Amino acid sequence: MNKKISIALSFLLLSSVILLSGCGCRSTVSSRQVSLEVWGLFDDSDTMAKAIGEYRKRNPAIKDIQYKKLTIDSYENDLRDALAAGNGPDVFLIHNSWLAKHQDKLFPAPDQIVNAKQAQDTFVDVVSQDFVKDSKVYALPLSVDSLALFSNKDLLNQAGISSPPRTWAEFDEAVTKITKVDSFGNILISGAAMGASSDAGAGEGKINRATDILTAIMMQAGTQMYDEKRKAAAFADFTEESLANKNQVPPGQAALSYYTKFSNRDNKEYCWNALMHNSVDSFIEGQTAMTLNYSWLLPKIQAKAPKLNLGISTLPQNMDKSGKGLNINFANYWGYAVSKNKVIQSDSSSAASGNVQATNEERTAEAWKFVRYLTMPPAFSQVSSTESAAYDPAKEYAENQKKPVARRDLIEKQKSDVLMAAFAEGNLIAKSWPQPDNLAVEKIFDDMIDNVALKNDDPNKAIEQAQNSVNLLIKK
């Protein structure tokens, strides 16, 4: 009996040694190290250095994180080619309108890392609208940007306007007070950059983000950009509410007519034409009193016109005197996503040290843990010390880079920031729509504006033609 017990103990001891040494069995996850490549667009590597360094300290599974800044002009094509070849980035930026056309290339977050409910509770509503599909999270943002009203306070003061317009009715009134036109019809001072497309001429008369401005006005008017099944565009159609109210024209057409009236010489709000400098330059030069744009315009204004008496306020809303109407803004931003597949290169140094190359499943999991750490509150990520727990990459990013926040828990503080408050408030009511191809849709909307503003087409004809063009894109 003693001999049998001795043999059994020896066998157990030997088995323990084999298991602890890793011989004859699959390596544990802790022995697998992952190297991540991150592609960005607007931030230099120095901007991301601290966040990456802190994360590497707390996560031994990460061997290295390389950040690469690309240029916007070729980014989508470069990304598409790299992902198709299997050697693209692990983590990369996607535009908030890209999910429909790039979903097949993306790996959604595992529920145990980030689930749809957590994303909905953590970020402003538009993030879930854009990046959550079928209860899966496909991307998360460091920042969300929405439209705000930039105003030259000196020009407003000279016109006797004490505060920036908060409704479009007030906006119209301000435009008529500020705009100065000579006897030949030349615009000397424009009340606002409104009424033209994004590509009206070779830079002359161009209104930056014109299609976004128009889309915001359309949504505020009650326009349904898609039908109920989201199978076809519907922005040219009557809605149930507009039919019930016996409106003469669909809300989308009314919004198009409103926007283009500012470039109509026969209209009392006439303030823009193709002879003007583009909207950004005209505002910086002090020739235009108001323009609608995103927070990215701030550094350019501060650099080129440091003495400009700048005011930033919320996007005017479609409210009547009784306060009835829709409070809606339009979002334009980017989020970090994870590539679905990647050809993992063998690493001889890892093999020599006893570490086994991570699988694609482990790569995507670690990539999503990094995105979670980068964008969500620290409590969602495992930390190794109190100091690490206090570090919040998204909060520091917003403060250092002067970007509007995407997270709900950070908005209240940013409301007290003179420069960021309007964007933070706008993010709470921001919306978007799932465009089949954002660049193609932008061109279609620009053509629609030109057809009315430059060719004097009937707005009904122009918007119907635009809707048909978008539906052709959807069917491709």
LUMVEX-890905 format. One record per residue (C-alpha): x negated, z negated, y negated. Coordinates in pm, whole numbers, padded with zeros to 5 digits, always signed. Example, Ala and Ser with C-alpha at 12.3 -4.5 7.8 and 13.67 -1.06 7.14 Angstrom:
BEGIN
-01230-00780+00450 -01367-00714+00106 
REM end
This chain:
BEGIN
+00000+00000+00000 -00282-00091-00241 -00452+00240-00163 -00134+00436-00248 -00093+00249-00577 -00456+00319-00665 -00415+00691-00598 -00097+00704-00809 -00262+00527-01104 -00558+00763-01084 -00324+01064-01091 -00139+00930-01396 -00466+00860-01576 -00593+01210-01505 -00265+01365-01624 -00286+01167-01948 -00637+01290-02014 -00530+01652-01955 -00229+01619-02185 -00428+01451-02461 -00704+01708-02443 -00458+01997-02457 -00599+02159-02145 -00359+02350-01926 -00069+02330-02173 +00071+02494-02486 -00091+02372-02807 +00110+02138-03027 +00246+02259-03360 +00009+02028-03545 -00290+02229-03417 -00152+02552-03563 -00247+02622-03924 -00069+02870-04149 -00214+03071-04437 +00046+03185-04690 +00031+03471-04938 +00262+03442-05239 +00350+03733-05467 +00461+03666-05825 +00523+03870-06137 +00514+03678-06462 +00291+03377-06396 -00088+03375-06373 -00263+03205-06084 -00357+02918-06316 +00012+02844-06367 +00062+02799-05993 -00271+02631-05916 -00162+02268-05947 +00156+02317-05743 -00039+02490-05467 -00314+02228-05472 -00070+01939-05447 +00113+02103-05160 -00203+02165-04960 -00291+01795-04994 +00037+01685-04843 +00076+01945-04568 -00204+01965-04306 -00029+02260-04142 -00128+02476-04442 -00475+02624-04418 -00458+02820-04743 -00215+02956-05004 -00316+03265-05197 -00117+03357-05509 -00117+03717-05631 +00031+03839-05960 +00167+04195-05957 +00300+04426-06229 +00672+04475-06275 +00664+04856-06300 +00556+04916-05940 +00652+04582-05786 +00955+04682-05583 +00786+04987-05434 +00466+04793-05360 +00668+04519-05196 +00876+04759-04989 +00567+04944-04863 +00377+04626-04778 +00669+04472-04588 +00729+04796-04397 +00364+04798-04288 +00384+04436-04172 +00111+04315-04406 +00321+04203-04700 +00340+03857-04857 +00491+03557-04685 +00665+03438-05002 +00766+03672-05283 +01000+03712-05578 +01325+03906-05553 +01559+03985-05840 +01894+03812-05833 +02065+04149-05777 +01848+04254-05480 +01999+04070-05184 +02236+04352-05088 +01961+04613-05062 +01677+04397-04924 +01851+04144-04700 +01717+04308-04383 +01361+04225-04493 +01429+03858-04562 +01419+03551-04337 +01688+03301-04438 +01601+02933-04466 +01649+02733-04146 +01935+02488-04203 +01711+02189-04134 +01489+02294-04426 +01750+02413-04681 +02119+02467-04613 +02389+02630-04820 +02548+02300-04925 +02216+02167-05054 +02156+02485-05253 +02506+02471-05401 +02470+02106-05502 +02117+02146-05642 +02132+02468-05845 +02368+02621-06100 +02654+02815-05942 +02514+03164-05990 +02225+03088-05751 +02462+03048-05456 +02656+03356-05567 +02337+03563-05562 +02120+03415-05288 +02356+03258-05031 +02534+03483-04784 +02720+03389-04465 +02621+03025-04528 +02251+03112-04523 +02005+03068-04811 +01790+03376-04874 +01602+03281-05193 +01566+03000-05448 +01458+03020-05815 +01214+02821-06027 +01412+02926-06334 +01739+03095-06422 +01780+03295-06743 +02104+03379-06920 +02191+03546-07250 +02172+03365-07583 +02223+03463-07947 +01903+03496-08152 +01966+03483-08525 +01764+03518-08845 +01889+03206-09024 +01770+03332-09364 +01990+03643-09335 +02285+03432-09222 +02230+03189-09510 +02215+03473-09764 +02550+03598-09637 +02704+03253-09674 +02726+03192-09299 +02654+02825-09230 +02646+02835-08850 +02602+03104-08584 +02921+03260-08444 +03059+03099-08128 +03330+03356-08060 +03339+03735-08085 +03593+03710-08366 +03344+03503-08565 +03070+03747-08461 +03266+04041-08606 +03318+03854-08931 +02948+03769-08956 +02843+04130-08889 +03061+04265-09170 +02925+04005-09415 +02559+04068-09333 +02536+04446-09280 +02419+04650-09578 +02468+05030-09580 +02358+05259-09865 +02563+05542-10018 +02412+05789-09768 +02522+05584-09467 +02176+05448-09392 +02174+05094-09252 +01946+04880-09466 +02022+04548-09299 +02203+04531-08966 +02430+04242-08885 +02357+04272-08513 +02191+04487-08251 +02507+04612-08079 +02674+04939-07987 +02401+05153-07829 +02254+05190-07482 +01923+05070-07347 +01777+05422-07356 +01922+05583-07666 +01632+05806-07774 +01259+05754-07737 +01257+05387-07829 +01458+05443-08146 +01796+05276-08154 +01730+05117-07817 +01906+04785-07756 +01716+04576-07507 +01936+04460-07215 +02237+04649-07353 +02393+04681-07008 +02371+04304-06952 +02537+04238-07287 +02818+04480-07205 +02862+04331-06857 +02892+03981-07005 +03163+04102-07246 +03343+04277-06959 +03343+03960-06749 +03463+03752-07044 +03751+03997-07085 +03856+03926-06726 +03711+04239-06565 +03678+04231-06186 +03351+04409-06112 +03442+04453-05743 +03767+04470-05551 +03879+04169-05346 +03701+04288-05031 +03382+04366-05226 +03381+04715-05079 +03424+04912-05401 +03362+04879-05775 +03671+04791-05977 +03547+04740-06334 +03753+05036-06462 +04079+04911-06310 +04365+04697-06434 +04364+04342-06300 +04674+04154-06194 +04650+03939-06507 +04615+04237-06739 +04917+04400-06577 +05115+04077-06609 +05022+04058-06977 +05127+04424-07017 +04788+04516-07163 +04763+04877-07277 +04413+04930-07133 +04215+04769-06848 +03987+04480-06954 +03668+04671-06871 +03769+04960-07094 +03861+04718-07374 +03515+04560-07346 +03346+04902-07360 +03544+04995-07670 +03455+04663-07831 +03083+04701-07764 +03056+05062-07883 +03253+05004-08205 +02938+04867-08368 +02785+05215-08364 +03099+05388-08491 +03064+05485-08860 +03441+05470-08904 +03459+05107-08794 +03427+04819-09040 +03183+04645-08802 +02950+04948-08803 +02593+04813-08800 +02382+05025-08564 +02264+05382-08507 +01993+05578-08329 +01774+05577-08644 +01715+05203-08617 +01402+05065-08458 +01464+04922-08112 +01652+04591-08117 +01353+04364-08050 +01131+04522-08318 +01414+04543-08570 +01490+04174-08527 +01122+04074-08555 +01084+04291-08867 +01375+04112-09034 +01597+04422-09045 +01853+04286-08798 +02019+03947-08831 +02137+03885-08473 +02042+04005-08127 +02138+03898-07776 +01864+03846-07521 +01688+03616-07274 +01431+03339-07312 +01142+03575-07235 +01180+03711-07590 +01076+03379-07747 +00696+03410-07703 +00703+03764-07847 +00895+03652-08156 +00669+03350-08206 +00358+03567-08175 +00470+03854-08399 +00688+03667-08650 +00574+03304-08662 +00740+03247-09002 +01079+03387-08902 +01351+03126-08955 +01478+03154-08598 +01800+03017-08461 +01904+03023-08096 +02263+02953-07997 +02496+03013-07707 +02638+03354-07625 +02964+03414-07820 +03271+03377-07604 +03604+03559-07581 +03809+03271-07720 +04112+03285-07947 +04191+03037-08225 +04366+02807-07981 +04057+02795-07760 +04209+03007-07484 +03976+03244-07303 +03697+03272-07048 +03362+03097-07088 +03119+03327-06907 +02754+03422-06945 +02541+03673-06754 +02234+03579-06549 +01915+03779-06500 +01643+03601-06302 +01421+03593-05991 +01400+03377-05680 +01140+03315-05410 +01221+03460-05067 +01041+03469-04730 +00953+03786-04539 +01122+03825-04202 +00833+03976-04011 +00459+03997-04055 +00171+04112-03838 -00034+03796-03801 -00405+03868-03800 -00619+03686-03547 -00856+03431-03697 -01181+03381-03506 -01274+03069-03704 -00944+02903-03610 -00993+02985-03244 -01349+02851-03250 -01230+02520-03397 -00960+02482-03134 -00671+02578-03364 -00430+02842-03237 -00279+03104-03468 +00075+03014-03575 +00370+03215-03450 +00599+03412-03681 +00862+03142-03639 +00615+02875-03754 +00499+03099-04041 +00850+03146-04176 +00927+02774-04141 +00614+02676-04335 +00685+02943-04596 +01033+02802-04650 +00899+02448-04673 +00675+02569-04955 +00968+02738-05136 +01171+02417-05099 +00884+02211-05240 +00836+02455-05528 +01198+02475-05639 +01394+02168-05526 +01369+01798-05622 +01075+01608-05465 +01308+01405-05242 +01371+01715-05029 +01003+01752-04935 +00796+01517-04727 +00527+01344-04931 +00218+01146-04838 +00195+00913-05139 +00386+00775-05434 +00187+00999-05668 +00289+01310-05475 +00651+01194-05469 +00653+01178-05849 +00526+01534-05887 +00803+01788-05945 +00673+02149-05960 +00996+02297-06097 +01024+02036-06373 +00661+02079-06478 +00696+02458-06467 +00997+02454-06699 +00826+02219-06946 +00486+02392-06953 +00608+02751-06945 +00913+02696-07169 +01157+02834-06914 +01527+02753-06873 +01584+02536-06566 +01776+02638-06256 +01847+02289-06123 +02145+02083-06229 +01947+01757-06244 +01716+01905-06511 +01976+02068-06736 +02089+01758-06925 +01737+01687-07050 +01682+02049-07150 +02000+02043-07361 +01801+01841-07617 +01532+02111-07641 +01595+02320-07955 +01460+02638-07797 +01598+02597-07444 +01935+02429-07497 +02138+02750-07533 +01991+02900-07216 +02043+02578-07018 +02408+02562-07125 +02449+02932-07055 +02319+02886-06701 +02609+02653-06621 +02863+02931-06683 +02645+03228-06581 +02768+03490-06336 +02640+03815-06189 +02764+04078-05948 +02614+04223-05627 +02494+04561-05748 +02400+04817-05480 +02092+04917-05683 +02034+04737-06014 +01821+05010-06173 +02064+05286-06076 +02360+05082-06202 +02179+05017-06529 +02132+05392-06575 +02501+05453-06500 +02606+05191-06756 +02365+05332-07016 +02516+05679-06964 +02863+05528-07000 +02768+05374-07336 +02607+05699-07454 +02911+05902-07356 +03124+05691-07590 +02877+05609-07868 +02697+05943-07894 +02930+06201-07738 +03259+06049-07858 +03406+06056-07507 +03725+05864-07442 +03631+05515-07315 +03879+05552-07028 +03709+05870-06909 +03361+05721-06950 +03431+05402-06755 +03616+05587-06476 +03318+05817-06437 +03082+05519-06425 +03293+05348-06159 +03292+05660-05944 +02913+05680-05974 +02869+05317-05866 +03098+05374-05569 +02882+05665-05459 +02585+05427-05463 +02775+05176-05249 +02853+05441-04987 +02489+05546-04945 
REM end
